[in-house]
Amino acid sequence: MPIVVTGSIATDHLMHFPGKFTDSLLPDQLDRVSLSFLVDDLVVRRGGVAANICFGMGLLGVGPVLLDAVGADFDDYRSWLTRHGVDCTHVHVFKDVQTARFVCTTDDAMNQIGSFYAGAMSRSREIEIGPVADAVAGIDLVMISAGDPAAMVRHAEECRQRGLTFAADPSQQLARMDGVDAGKLVDGAAFWFSNDYELGLLLSKTGWTEAQLLSKVGHRVTTLGSKGVEIVAADGSRLHVPVVPELAKVDPTGVGDAFRAGFVAGQYRGLDFERSAQLGSLMATLVLETIGTQEYSFEPAAALARLADCYGETAAVEIAGAMGFVTV
């Protein structure tokens, strides 16, 4: 049975202005700003949390099912994801809107002016998981990643009603949710994914203690940046896995998504928590070393060498065996 991933599907349009925005701002006329900046560069990046996670899982040979909402402009993005092992047949296309988009211009002083267009993402609350489960004859896991907050809560409720195993990963959308909805999303999840700041934010919004959180989920998986990842069970037992050292820090965007891709793929292939987290940590480092969230590649031989260097030869052999990596 496949893994279904819900959440945002988006593109980033990133531009550079060779100057400073502040040089064009008149302090006494900030109440009626009307400006246009001539940019010298435009880069379009594929993104969105669900799409990023699916891309990473596809590279690892675990063909996930992407389930969310896109607009009339999705054809090229669909082709890209399909070529990288993602099942896009259940993506809902709304022809009257565009796919979610972030447009941002950065100046020489690293100031930014950006706009986010939700577009089709706001329609994801209309999507049901049941028809997908019927079409694929069952679902191993529903990964509810960051997207439209109302859709996330609805997906969690449907999973509980249908008895589907699910993971909750609100990421940056947690800031937009109140404590009641955050609690509804978490309750009954096999995994709660977050970074350490988001963990604190969840506890603050819900008023829960950590023990209360652990009574509602199977395990919490908390990324700690350069300090690695911590996996905590309901009984309080803890596992810490360090990061794979990076060759260079190029772009941190999408690092958390790549970790989730590796961790969930490892679980799907039968790896234990430690090995799954080690594979996820490697995927995260590969993204950190690359500009863009879906511009990295996965070469089994090089990957296993890095796993062996960081975690030992036994770890590399066990991960390779479970994932079916073939090296030449």
N, C-alpha and C positions, 0 to 999 in steps of 0.2 A: 504494500500500500504506500502511496506517495506522501510527501510532506506538502501541505498547502501553506503558502505565505501570503498574508494580507498586509496592506499598508501602502504607503505613498509610492507612486510612480511619477517621476518628474524629470525635467531637464533644467540645467543651469546655464544661463547665458551670461558669461563673465567678460567684462570689458575693462580696458585700462585707459585712463585719462592722463596724458603727459603734462601734468601740472598740479595745482592745488585748488580744490573746490573753494577754499576760503578766500582765495584771491579774487573771486567773482562775487562774493557776498558783500552787500552793503549793510552795515550794522543798523542804519536808521530806516531800512526798507525790508526788513525780514518778514513783515506781515504781508508782502505781496511779491514773493520770489517768482521770477519767470526766467529760467536759464536753460541753455542747451549746451552740452559739452561735446566737442568733437573728439572722439576716441580714436586710438591708433591700433587697437587690437580687439578682436572678438573671438572667444573660445566657447563652443557649445559642448557641455559635458552631460553625459547620461547620468541620471541619479534617481533619487527616491529610495527610501529605506528598504522597502520590500524588493524592489528591483535589484538593489545592491546585494542584498542577502541571497536572492535567487541566482544572481550572476556567480557569486562565489561558490555556491553549492553546485552549480552547473559545471564549473571548472574542476570540481572534485569528483565528478561523475555521478552525483546524486541528482537526478532530474526532478527538481521541484515544480510544483504547480503554482503559478502566479495568479492571484485572485484579487483584483481591485478594479478601479475605474480609470479609464483614459479617454482622451478626446479624439477628434477626427484626424489628428496629426500623428497617430501612433505607428503607422506602417513601418517606417525605417527602424524605429526603436524595437518593434516586435521582431523584425528580421534579425537584428543584432542579438537580442536575447535568445531567440530560437537557435541561432547558430552556436550559441554557447551553452546549450543544453537545458534551456528553460522552457517548460510547457506553458505557452501563452494562450491556449485554446479557450480558457475560461475567463480571460480578461474581458471586462464589459466595456464596450465602446459606446460613448455618448457623442453622437455626431454634431450636436448643437453647441458643444463647448470644445475647448482645447485641453490638452493634457497639462497638469499642474506645471508651473514654470516659475523659476527664480531668475530675476534679471538684476544684475548688480554691476556697478561701475566703481572701480577703485582708483584713487589718484596716487600721485607719487609719495604722499605722506601717509599712505595706507588708510586714508579716510574712505568710507564707502557710502554710496547711495544705492539702496536696493529696494525692490518690490517683489512680493510673492503673490502669484496668481494661483488660487486653489483650483479653479476650473473644475475638471472632472472629479477631482479628489473629494469634493463635497457631495458627490453623488454616490459614493461608496457605501453610504448608510442604507442604500436601497438593495444591496447585494445580499443574497442568501448563500450559506455554505452548503446546505442540504443537497441541492442539485448537483454540486460538484462531487460530494460523497457518493451519490448514486451513480454518477457517470464513471467514476474511477473504482467503483466497488470497494469503497472504504478509504479512510484516511489514517495514516500513522500518527500525524501530529499537525495541528493548525498553529502556525506561528503568527500571532497577532502583533505585528510590528507597528511603528508609528505611522499614523495616517489621520484621517478624519476622526476626532475624538468620539463622536456619536457612533460612528461605524465600529470603532474598537470595542465599545461597551456592548453594542448589539451583537457583535461576533462572539464575544465571551459568553453572553447569555445563551446564544444558540448552541454553542459548544456544550455548555452545561446541560441544556435540555436534551440534546441528542447523544450525550455521553461521549463526546469527542475529546480526546486528550489535546490540551492546548498550552501554549506558552504565551506569557504576557510581556510585551516589550514596548512600553509607551515612549521611551526615549525623551526627546525634547518636547513631545506633546504633553507630557505630564504637567508642565507648567500651565497649560490651558485647561486642565481638568480640576474639578473640585474634589474634595475628599470622598464624597459619596460615589461619584463615578469612578474614581481611582480604585476605591474598594471593590466595586462591582467588577472591574476589569481583572483585578488580582485574584479574587476569590475562586479557588478550585484549580488554579493554574499548576501545571506540572513543574514549570520553571518561571521564575520572575527574573528577567534580565534588566540590569540598569548599571550605571556607574555609581561611584560612591556618593556623589552629590545628589543624584536622583533618588538614591535610597533614603537619604536624609529628608529630601523633599516629600517623598511618599509618607514617611512616618509623621512628618509635620502636618501634612494635609489631612491624614486620616485620624491622627491622634493615637495611632497604634504604638505599642512597643515592638521591638524586634521579635520578641517571642510570639506576640500576637500575629505578626506578619507570617512567621514561619509556621504557625498553626493553620494558615490558609493556603499555603503553597507547598509543592513537593520539595523544591530546592530554590534558594535564591542564588543567582549567579551575578556577582558584582565585579565589574572591571575597575581596576585601580590605577589606570594609566601606566606609567613606567614601572609601577610596583607589581604589576601582574594582575591576576584574577583570583577571587575568593569564591568558593562554592560552599554554601552552608545548608545543612539538612535540618529538618524539623527537630531532631534530637539535639541540635546544637553542634554536631560534629562539623569540623571545618577542614577544607582542603585548599591549600594555596599553591598556585602554579605561576612561576616567574615568566616574564616575557622572553621572546626570542630577540636577542640583540640586533638592532638595525644597522645596516651598512651606512645609511644616511637618513636624516629626517627631512623629508621633502614636502609632504602634505598630509596632515592628520585627518582630513575629511574622509569619512567612510571607514575608519579603522574599526569602530565598534561593530558596524554591519558585517565586516569581513570576519571578525572574531565569531559572531553568531553563526555565520555560514559554516565555518569550520567546526564549531562545537556541535551544532545540530547535525551536520553531516556525519561527524564521528559517532554520535549517539545512534543515528540511523543505521550505521554499519556495525553496531555492536561494541564499540569501544567503551571503556569505563570513563568516569568523569575526568580523571587525570589526563588520560590520553586524548580525550575529546578537547579538553582545554588547551593542551599542548598544540594540537592541530589548529585550533582556533587562534592561538597566539601567533603561530607562524603566518596564517593568513592575514592577521592584523598588521604584522610587520611588513609583509609584501605590499600592502596598500600604503603604509606610512612611507615607503621608499619610492612611491610613484605619484605623479600628479594625476588626479582624477580618481573617482571611486570604482571605475570599471575599466581601467587602462592597464592593469597588471596582468601578468600571466603566471601560470603554475607549471613548473617543470619538475616532474617527480624526482629525478636524480638529485638535482640541486636542493630541492626541498628536504629530502631525506638526509642529505648531508648536514644541512643546518639543524634539523631536528636532533640528529645524533650528536652534533657538537654541543647543543644546548642541554639536551635531556638524557643523552646516553644512547648507545647503540640499540639496547633492548627496546627503548621507546620507539625508535625509528623503525625497527623490524616489525613491531606489533602494529603500528599505525599503517605501514605499507601493506601488511597482510590483510588487515581488516578492510582497507580502502581499495585494495586491488591495484595498487600502483605498479606499473610496469616501467622498469628503467632499462636503458640500453647503453 
